Amino acid sequence: MGPLYNSSSAYSGSQNSNSLFGRVDLVALGLYFALVICGIVCITSASYDGDVENLFSLRHNYMKQIMWLGIASVVGLVILLLERRYFHMFAYPAYVVGILMLLALFIPGLGKEVNGATAWFEIGGIRMQPVEFVKIATALMMARVMSDYSFSMNRVSDLMKVGLVLLVPVIIIISQNDTGSALVLGSFLFVFIREGLTKYLYFPVIFSVLLFISSFIFTHGAIFFVLLVLFMLYSVFKTGEVIGHVRIFAAMMLATLLLAVFTPLSGYASLMIVCGIAAVVLGVVAIKMRAMVLLWPIIMFVYAMIFVPTCDAMFSKLKQHQQNRILTYVGIKSDPKGLDYNVNQSLIAIGSGGMWGKGFMEGTQTKYDYLPEKHTDFIFCTVGEEWGFVGTSVVVLLFISLILRLMRMGERIKEPFGRVYCYAVASILLFHVWVNIGMTIGLMPVMGIPLPLMSYGGSSLVAMTILIMIAIRLDASTEDESVYLS
């Protein structure tokens, strides 16, 4: 089945041991603890309070994080001791409990609003974000549905089932103004692709995202013109017909010009009308000539003509702060002392670190509170300022190694439940790391998504620990346990 399934070296030489802990992937476990320790060091540097004399006081954020690490370690140990069949059995109950927890946030007095999102419980001064645990429940539920004997990624009814599993929590989370967390569940598209989702289903999703972003950067007319040129080039490449496509392109441009000059229509409206008529005509011709290879791009082109004008309406439905984040991200709006302040200070902090950094607790942006959320969402800036390019490279490599390790674990698990779950965890980690680091260096809009295992926060640390430990436990199971699914 390929080198990824060769278990002779997959468990660092421990596969032949009969004990559970002899089969645990020590590499994944080591990467997990390395990232958590890096996070505690950075939290210490970013939020150390010199006015508190007792270094071990829980008034220090790093001590609170160490306490949460202790709790997470105990929970992780319990998970490693459980039989793997329990994760399959409890997928449905866990999912239902997760949805009920999200719905409970709507009850007056239970849900607490933080940064505009009603996504927290607060009990005795301790905050808990249920969406972090809903990620676990959704990953388990998705693995359960997709591991059914008759499940197929090419069957519409099965796709509707797994789509519903994702859609229910996403709708609830978005209604709580926590769009960033909802987008995390969208990362499961990577799992679908791994399990054989046809490109005709996932490509439109990617295409829609690109169109949505482009609609804020370019005019609608420019987008249609570029798509038209790309379509013509694709048609020439597939059919080898050059002269005919040049004539069609010239005729469309001439018709657009005539409509814009001799009618009250704008150039944009004229282009849309001409493109729509041309798309219909070309579609009919493609069907008659049985040139079905051209039918797909024609459909996508018509879809773009419908979708792009609706982006304005979709954008108007977003909250004001979400609109501002998108506008500043694409460069339409600039506010150095307001909307752009966090990102600008982040770039200053990371850039000032140079190659080796300024040293532990020597970061000026961090020490003098120029950088907001320095121990939570922008913890990566502390790494960049104090440990420089070398430190940030080490952290990124640790994350990449853990993600690849989870994918490898998924490949060597011989049944679909474990494989789907491991890829789901890898997808969640990849999305978190990509968005968090991307927003600290200005490549992604600010979403309020923490850096997993490193950002300060008990809910995030415990939930991410559970996610990873379940994957490690599934991977550590012996071959004779892999038949527990029926």
C-alpha positions in Angstrom: 0.0 0.0 0.0 3.0 2.3 -0.2 5.6 3.5 2.2 3.1 5.5 4.3 1.6 2.2 5.5 4.8 0.5 6.4 4.6 0.4 10.2 8.0 -1.0 10.8 9.3 2.5 11.5 6.1 4.4 11.9 6.1 4.5 15.7 9.8 5.3 16.3 10.7 1.7 16.8 8.0 1.0 19.4 5.4 -0.7 17.3 6.3 -4.2 18.5 5.6 -3.4 22.1 2.4 -4.8 23.5 1.7 -1.9 25.8 -0.4 1.0 24.8 2.3 3.6 25.6 4.8 1.5 23.5 2.6 2.2 20.5 2.0 5.9 21.1 3.6 8.1 18.5 6.3 9.8 20.5 7.2 12.2 17.7 3.7 13.7 17.7 3.6 13.8 21.5 7.0 15.5 21.5 5.9 18.1 18.9 2.8 18.8 21.0 4.8 19.5 24.2 7.4 21.5 22.4 4.8 23.9 21.1 3.1 24.2 24.4 6.4 25.0 26.2 7.2 27.6 23.5 3.8 29.1 24.2 4.3 29.3 28.0 7.7 30.9 27.5 6.2 33.6 25.2 3.2 34.1 27.5 5.6 34.7 30.3 7.6 37.3 28.4 4.5 39.0 26.9 2.4 39.3 30.1 4.8 39.2 33.1 3.7 41.5 35.9 6.6 42.8 37.9 4.2 44.1 40.6 3.4 40.6 41.7 6.3 39.4 43.8 5.3 35.7 44.0 6.5 34.1 40.8 4.1 31.2 41.3 1.0 33.3 41.9 -2.0 32.5 39.7 -2.2 36.3 39.0 0.5 35.6 36.4 -0.9 34.5 33.1 1.9 32.0 32.6 1.0 30.2 35.9 -2.6 30.0 34.7 -1.5 28.5 31.4 0.7 26.0 33.3 -2.3 25.1 35.4 -4.4 24.5 32.2 -1.5 22.4 30.9 -1.8 20.2 33.9 -5.5 19.8 33.4 -5.0 19.2 29.7 -2.3 16.6 30.4 -4.6 14.7 32.8 -7.4 14.8 30.2 -5.0 13.6 27.5 -3.8 10.7 29.7 -7.4 9.6 30.2 -8.0 9.7 26.5 -4.9 7.6 25.8 -6.3 5.0 28.3 -9.7 4.8 26.6 -10.5 2.1 24.1 -10.8 3.4 20.6 -14.4 2.1 20.1 -15.6 4.7 22.6 -14.7 7.6 20.2 -16.9 5.9 17.6 -19.7 5.2 20.0 -19.8 8.7 21.5 -19.6 10.7 18.2 -23.4 11.2 18.1 -23.9 12.2 21.8 -20.8 14.5 21.7 -22.2 16.3 18.6 -25.6 16.7 20.2 -24.1 18.1 23.4 -21.9 20.4 21.4 -24.9 21.9 19.5 -26.8 22.3 22.8 -23.9 24.1 24.3 -23.9 26.6 21.4 -27.6 27.1 21.6 -27.3 27.7 25.4 -25.3 30.8 24.6 -28.5 32.5 23.4 -30.1 32.1 26.8 -30.0 35.5 28.6 -27.6 35.6 31.4 -25.6 32.5 30.2 -23.8 33.7 27.1 -21.2 36.4 27.6 -20.2 38.8 24.9 -16.5 39.3 24.2 -15.2 41.5 21.4 -18.7 41.6 19.8 -19.2 37.8 19.8 -21.6 36.1 22.2 -19.4 32.9 22.3 -18.4 32.5 26.0 -19.6 31.0 29.2 -18.3 32.6 32.4 -18.5 30.6 35.7 -16.7 31.9 38.8 -14.4 34.2 36.8 -13.4 31.3 34.5 -14.4 31.7 30.8 -15.1 28.8 28.5 -15.6 29.0 24.8 -17.8 26.1 23.7 -17.0 26.4 20.1 -13.5 25.0 20.8 -15.1 21.7 22.0 -17.6 21.8 19.2 -14.7 21.4 16.8 -13.9 18.1 18.5 -17.5 16.9 18.3 -17.9 17.9 14.7 -14.7 16.1 13.7 -15.8 13.0 15.5 -19.3 13.2 13.9 -17.9 13.8 10.5 -15.6 10.8 10.9 -18.5 8.7 12.0 -20.7 9.6 9.1 -18.0 9.2 6.5 -16.8 5.9 7.9 -20.2 4.2 7.4 -19.9 1.1 5.2 -22.1 2.5 2.4 -20.8 6.1 2.4 -19.6 7.5 -0.9 -18.2 11.0 -1.7 -19.9 10.7 -5.1 -23.4 10.1 -3.8 -25.5 13.2 -3.3 -27.4 11.9 -0.3 -24.2 11.1 1.5 -22.7 14.5 0.7 -25.9 16.1 2.1 -25.5 14.2 5.3 -22.0 15.3 6.0 -22.8 18.8 4.7 -25.6 19.0 7.3 -23.2 18.0 10.0 -21.0 21.0 9.2 -23.8 23.4 8.3 -25.7 23.2 11.7 -22.8 24.4 13.9 -21.7 26.9 11.3 -25.1 28.7 11.1 -25.3 28.9 14.9 -21.7 30.2 15.3 -22.2 32.8 12.6 -25.4 34.0 14.3 -23.3 34.6 17.4 -21.0 36.9 15.4 -18.1 34.5 15.7 -17.4 34.3 11.9 -13.7 33.3 12.4 -14.6 30.2 14.3 -17.2 29.2 11.7 -14.6 29.5 9.0 -12.4 27.0 10.9 -15.0 24.3 10.2 -14.8 25.2 6.5 -11.3 23.8 6.6 -12.8 20.3 6.5 -13.0 20.8 2.8 -9.5 19.5 2.8 -10.7 16.2 4.3 -13.4 15.9 1.6 -10.7 16.3 -1.1 -8.6 13.6 0.6 -11.6 11.3 0.6 -12.2 11.7 -3.1 -14.5 14.7 -3.5 -14.7 15.5 -7.2 -13.2 18.7 -8.4 -16.5 19.7 -9.9 -17.8 20.2 -6.3 -14.8 21.7 -4.5 -13.5 23.9 -7.3 -16.6 26.1 -7.3 -16.1 26.8 -3.6 -12.5 27.9 -4.1 -13.6 29.9 -7.2 -16.3 31.7 -5.2 -13.9 32.7 -2.5 -11.5 34.2 -5.1 -14.4 36.0 -6.8 -15.5 37.4 -3.5 -12.1 38.8 -2.7 -11.6 40.1 -6.2 -14.9 41.9 -6.1 -13.4 44.3 -3.5 -10.1 44.9 -5.3 -11.2 45.2 -9.0 -14.2 46.5 -10.8 -16.8 44.0 -11.9 -16.1 44.9 -15.5 -12.4 44.1 -15.1 -13.3 40.8 -13.5 -15.5 39.8 -16.4 -13.0 40.9 -19.0 -10.2 38.8 -17.4 -12.5 35.8 -17.0 -13.5 36.2 -20.7 -9.8 36.2 -21.8 -9.0 33.2 -19.6 -12.0 31.4 -21.1 -10.9 32.1 -24.6 -7.4 30.9 -23.9 -8.7 27.7 -22.3 -10.9 27.1 -25.4 -8.0 27.7 -27.8 -5.8 25.3 -25.7 -8.5 22.6 -25.7 -9.7 22.9 -29.3 -6.7 24.3 -31.1 -9.0 26.7 -32.9 -7.4 30.2 -32.9 -9.0 32.3 -35.6 -12.6 31.4 -34.6 -12.0 32.4 -31.0 -10.4 35.7 -32.0 -13.4 36.5 -34.1 -15.8 35.7 -31.3 -13.7 37.8 -28.9 -13.6 40.8 -31.3 -17.4 40.5 -32.0 -18.1 40.5 -28.3 -16.0 43.6 -27.7 -17.5 45.4 -30.6 -21.1 44.6 -29.4 -20.2 45.8 -25.9 -18.8 49.1 -27.3 -21.9 49.6 -29.5 -24.3 49.0 -26.6 -22.4 51.3 -24.3 -22.3 54.1 -26.9 -25.8 53.9 -28.4 -27.9 52.8 -25.4 -28.3 54.2 -21.9 -26.5 51.2 -20.6 -23.1 51.5 -18.8 -20.1 49.7 -20.1 -20.4 47.3 -17.2 -24.1 46.5 -18.0 -23.3 46.2 -21.7 -20.5 43.7 -21.0 -22.7 41.6 -18.8 -25.5 41.5 -21.5 -23.1 40.5 -24.3 -21.2 38.0 -22.1 -24.5 36.4 -21.1 -25.8 36.1 -24.6 -22.4 34.8 -25.8 -22.2 32.2 -23.0 -25.7 30.9 -23.9 -24.8 30.7 -27.6 -21.4 29.0 -26.9 -23.0 26.6 -24.5 -25.6 25.5 -27.1 -22.8 25.2 -29.8 -20.6 23.2 -27.4 -23.5 20.7 -26.7 -24.3 20.3 -30.4 -20.7 19.8 -31.3 -20.3 17.5 -28.3 -17.4 19.7 -27.1 -18.3 19.0 -23.5 -14.8 20.1 -22.4 -16.0 23.7 -23.0 -19.2 23.3 -21.1 -17.7 23.4 -17.7 -15.9 26.8 -18.1 -19.0 28.3 -19.7 -21.1 27.3 -16.7 -18.4 28.8 -14.3 -18.4 32.0 -16.4 -22.2 32.3 -16.2 -22.0 31.6 -12.4 -19.4 34.4 -12.0 -21.7 36.9 -13.8 -24.4 36.1 -11.3 -22.2 35.8 -8.2 -20.0 38.9 -8.5 -22.9 41.4 -8.5 -24.3 39.7 -5.4 -21.1 40.2 -3.5 -22.1 43.8 -2.6 -25.3 42.5 -1.1 -23.4 39.8 0.8 -20.9 42.4 2.0 -23.6 44.7 3.3 -24.9 41.9 5.5 -21.7 41.7 7.5 -21.1 43.6 10.7 -19.4 47.0 10.4 -16.2 45.8 12.1 -16.1 42.8 9.7 -16.5 45.1 6.7 -13.7 47.3 7.9 -11.4 44.4 8.3 -12.0 43.2 4.8 -11.6 46.7 3.4 -8.4 47.4 5.2 -7.1 43.9 4.2 -7.6 44.6 0.5 -6.1 48.1 0.9 -9.3 50.0 0.1 -9.4 51.6 3.6 -6.5 52.7 5.8 -6.6 53.7 9.4 -3.1 53.4 11.0 -4.3 54.5 14.4 -7.5 52.5 14.4 -8.3 49.5 12.2 -4.7 49.0 11.0 -3.1 49.6 14.4 -2.8 46.0 15.6 -1.3 44.8 12.3 1.1 47.8 12.0 2.4 47.2 15.5 2.7 43.5 14.8 4.8 44.1 11.7 7.0 46.5 13.7 7.5 43.9 16.4 8.3 41.1 14.0 10.6 43.2 11.8 12.5 44.6 14.8 13.5 41.1 15.9 16.0 40.7 13.0 17.7 37.4 12.6 18.2 36.3 16.3 15.8 38.6 18.1 16.2 40.9 21.1 16.2 38.1 23.7 13.8 36.8 26.4 11.7 39.6 27.9 13.6 42.3 25.9 11.0 43.1 23.3 10.2 46.8 23.4 6.8 46.5 21.5 5.8 43.7 23.9 7.2 45.1 27.1 5.8 48.6 26.7 2.3 47.5 25.6 2.4 48.9 22.1 1.1 45.5 20.8 -2.5 44.6 21.8 -3.4 41.0 22.5 0.3 40.2 22.7 -0.2 37.0 24.7 -3.3 35.7 22.9 -4.1 36.3 19.2 -0.8 38.1 18.5 1.5 35.7 20.5 3.5 35.1 17.3 4.7 38.7 17.4 6.4 38.0 20.7 8.2 35.1 19.0 9.3 37.3 16.2 10.5 40.2 18.3 12.4 38.3 21.0 13.6 35.3 19.0 13.9 36.8 15.5 13.7 35.0 12.2 15.3 31.9 13.6 12.7 31.6 16.4 9.8 32.1 14.1 11.2 29.5 11.7 11.5 27.0 14.4 7.9 27.5 15.5 6.6 27.3 12.0 8.6 24.1 11.4 7.2 22.6 14.6 3.7 23.3 13.4 4.4 22.0 9.9 5.9 18.8 11.4 2.9 18.2 13.7 0.4 18.7 10.8 2.4 16.4 8.5 2.7 13.9 11.4 -1.1 13.9 11.8 -1.6 13.3 8.1 0.9 10.4 8.2 -1.0 9.0 11.2 -4.2 9.2 9.2 -2.6 7.4 6.2 -1.4 4.5 8.2 -4.7 3.9 10.0 -6.4 1.2 8.0 -10.0 2.1 8.7 -11.8 5.3 7.5 -12.9 6.6 10.9 -9.4 7.2 12.2 -8.2 8.5 8.8 -10.9 11.0 8.4 -10.5 12.2 12.0 -6.7 12.6 11.8 -7.1 14.6 8.6 -9.8 16.8 10.3 -7.4 17.6 13.1 -4.7 18.4 10.6 -7.1 20.7 8.8 -8.1 22.5 11.9 -4.4 23.0 12.9 -3.4 24.1 9.4 -6.3 26.7 9.2 -5.5 28.1 12.7 -1.8 28.5 11.9 -2.3 29.8 8.4 -4.8 32.5 9.5 -3.1 33.5 12.8 0.4 33.9 11.4 -1.0 35.4 8.2 -2.8 38.1 10.1 0.2 39.0 12.2 2.3 39.7 9.1 -0.6 41.4 7.2 -1.4 38.6 4.7 -4.7 37.8 6.2 -7.5 39.9 7.8 -7.7 40.0 11.6 -10.1 37.3 12.7 -9.4 36.8 16.3 -8.3 33.2 15.8 -5.6 32.0 18.3 -2.4 30.3 17.6 -3.1 26.7 18.7 -1.1 25.4 21.7 0.7 28.7 22.1 -1.8 31.4 22.6 -3.0 32.0 26.2 -6.4 30.4 26.9 -7.6 27.4 28.8 -10.5 26.5 26.5 -8.2 26.5 23.4 -5.4 24.5 25.1 -7.6 21.8 26.6 -9.7 21.5 23.4 -6.6 21.3 21.1 -5.1 18.7 23.5 -8.2 16.6 23.3 -8.2 16.8 19.5 -4.6 15.7 19.2 -4.7 13.0 21.9 -7.7 11.3 20.3 -5.8 11.2 17.0 -2.7 9.7 18.8 -5.0 7.2 20.5 -6.6 6.1 17.3 -3.2 5.7 15.7 -1.9 3.7 18.6 -4.5 1.0 18.3 -3.5 -2.5 17.3 -4.5 -4.0 14.0 -7.0 -6.4 15.6 -8.9 -3.4 16.9 -9.5 -2.0 13.5 -12.4 -4.3 12.9 -14.6 -2.7 15.5 -16.6 -0.9 12.9 -19.5 -2.9 11.4 
